[in-house]
Amino acid sequence: MEARDGAVVRVLGALLAFTDIADRDHMGQNMFQRDAVRWQPAVVEAGLPPSVPPMRLLDAERVPLVAGVRQAAELGRDELCWELAVGGHALFETERYFDDWQECYETAMGLARAAGNLRGRARLLISMAGLLYTRRRYGPAEESNTEAMELFERIGDQRGYLEALSNAPFFLVPNGRLTEAITAGREAFVRLDAGGQPAAALHAYSQVGLAHLQAGRPERAAAVLTEIIDGARKQGIRTLIARDTYWLGQAQLALGRPAEAERSFTELAECSRNIGSSGMFYTAHAWGCLHLARGEHAEARRRLLEGVEIAHALHDPMFETRVLVDLLDARLYGPRELPAAIGRGEHAVEVARGIDYPYLLAGVLEKLAGLRDAAGDATTARHLADEAAVVRDRIR
């Protein structure tokens, strides 16, 4: 029995090293201190095909990874168990494996609590915050992250505390607390960079660029996003390069610079191939927005509808709402098409009300008002516009 358990632990140690490799390739660095026994990553990496991204290879090992979390729990190896669970975070997030994510969290958290492993609990709370955020439950996500920060502070884990701090701006932007997000993002960037976590620093700083964009400062947003993309290129952070290239293009469109946006979106199409289905969404929405800005309405509708389909496949109401804001543009529809467009707009408002993201809710209300006005329903259009103004007042 002891020999068998030892063999299982050794196999799981190889899998754990594999998650290290995928995490570093995906995020630019390993985000936290790891103490469970694992194989040397260099040994594992030497056996991997160099032409395939590690995250794609880890995806092929998803079932063994989830089973490994269960096996570690059965053996009572709390450190190994939570590290394997957290090691799957980037994969689960990228490919939207929500059920696996939830199962790994619950299995590992149960053991961490029983073992009194406070650092494991804190790390798992960060992972749960990520799951809640990806499911667009921003309030509970912030609560989970705050609990993690309190645990890290309690045990004196400064690195863990800073990691949780880097997440704070991600919850502030959707809630419309843009001034707080800018302050928190800058603070996190400075502290994480000084603490030797440059990748986490850039991830936190990315929300500063987004906050400026949503606050109506695209010039400032473009400057911040360009700085982040340059830093992400130096560190090889694929997810950040793709995501912020998408936002940079949006800032350039807001500035009336479609030629610059086209260059950004062309780069996005190249770099988004290895970041999962979300990259497909970014690309479809980006090109839809560019075609719309150029007045190429048929192609804009095609790409924006593609973005809606991807959002549906991802079960992502935030992505769906984001693309619907542009798909509801009245310029895309002739008089006979307005009733169907209004129906889509009413659906968009319903979806937007289900997530706590006032910026997007205001956007769909305004677009639906435009459609109603184009259809000759000035009274309803005015009521929708008034509600949008009230929602926008929540954004500060």
Buried (B, 14 or more C-beta within 10 A) or exposed (E): EEEEBEEBBEBBBBBBBBBBBBBBBBBBBBBBEBEBBBBEBEEBBEEBEEEEBBBBBBBEBBEBBBBBBBBBBEBEBBBBBBBBBBBBBBBBBBBBBBEBBBBBBBBBBBBBBEBEBBBBBBBBBBBBBBBBBBBBBBEBBBBBBBBBBEBBBEEEBEBBBBBBBBBBBBBBBBBBBBEBBBBBBBBBBEBBBEBEBBBBBBBBBBBBBBBBBBBEBBEBBBBBBBBBBEBBEEBBBBBBBBBBBBBBBBBBBBBEBBEBBBBBBBBBBEBBBBBBBBBBBBBBBBBBBBBBBBEBBEBBBBBBBBBBBBBEEBEBBBBBBBBBBBBBBBEBBEEEEBEEBBEBBBBBBEBBBEBBBBBBBBBBBBBBBBBBBBBEBEEBBEBBBEBBEEBBEEBE
